[in-house]
Amino acid sequence: MNLLVSSSANDGQFQGPSIDEFFPGGVLFQGTVFEMNRVMLIRVVATIALIVLFWIGTRSMKLVPGRFQSVVEMGLDFIRVGVVEDLLGKKDGRRFFPLIASIFFFVLFMNITGVIPFMNIAGSSVIGVPLLLAVVSYVAFIYAGVRKGTGHFFKNALFPAGVPWPLYIIVTPIEFISTFIVRPITLTLRLLMNMIVGHLLLVLFFTATTFFFIEAPIALKAFGLGTLAFGFAFQLFEVLVGLLQAYVFAILTTVYIQLAVADEH
């Protein structure tokens, strides 16, 4: 937890968290083009942990799975049945399941580092990861639509059925902006803002706890118990938020692909 708690000001005044939390100094290869700060290092660790977890869980698949294999299969089945096949059907679901499952677990692992001791910041709380994932989702959407049929895809996207043709002068530019410009932006910002706010609130709670216990007058020290309790409760809530954001990102990507391959919408 020590990485999450900031020090208070020298004059005894409370000093809250700032946006500088997300731009720490380099911790590896300082002064070189390969310099890595704490957020980058956390991303590498989370990625390696994800790869190792699935390699161990799937390297020797058995007809009667062990406990660890069962957990991995349960997670994959949750995405395959509950998200991909439910929205895309079995045929298209089989094509896009590896992508959607990868997005879900990658986002989950990046989010969950925000509540792991000695990490205490989500790998998705700086724009690089959310933007990369939004680009992957956007490319998958375009790819699915073009594979279905270029003319069919753009006709469905820009000229919705049932709209009187004179209104296309208004509707088509709106559809273009919302589908091809706003969509990747909202995917990026939804994940990014949730992780930033969650981290800042955790820092606020635990910084306030440090302030009340160490710097505040005796009459106010009891408030530290309250901020400490809220901090631990909010950590549990952040686990739920991290899981929910991974699910939302995966399901929105699947919905966009569904719209791209739909016969008419």
Secondary structure, 3 states (H helix, E strand, C coil): CCCCCCCCCCCCCCCCCCHHHHCCCEEECCCCCCCEEHHHHHHHHHHHHHHHHHHHHHCCCCCCCCHHHHHHHHHHHHHHHHHHHHHHHHHHHHHHHHHHHHHHHHHHHHHHHHHCCCCCCCCCCCCHHHHHHHHHHHHHHHHHHHHHCHHHHHHHHHCCCCCCHHHHHHHHHHHHHHHHHHHHHHHHHHHHHHHHHHHHHHHHHHHHHHHHHHHCCHHHCCHHHHHHHHHHHHHHHHHHHHHHHHHHHHHHHHHHHHHHHCCCC
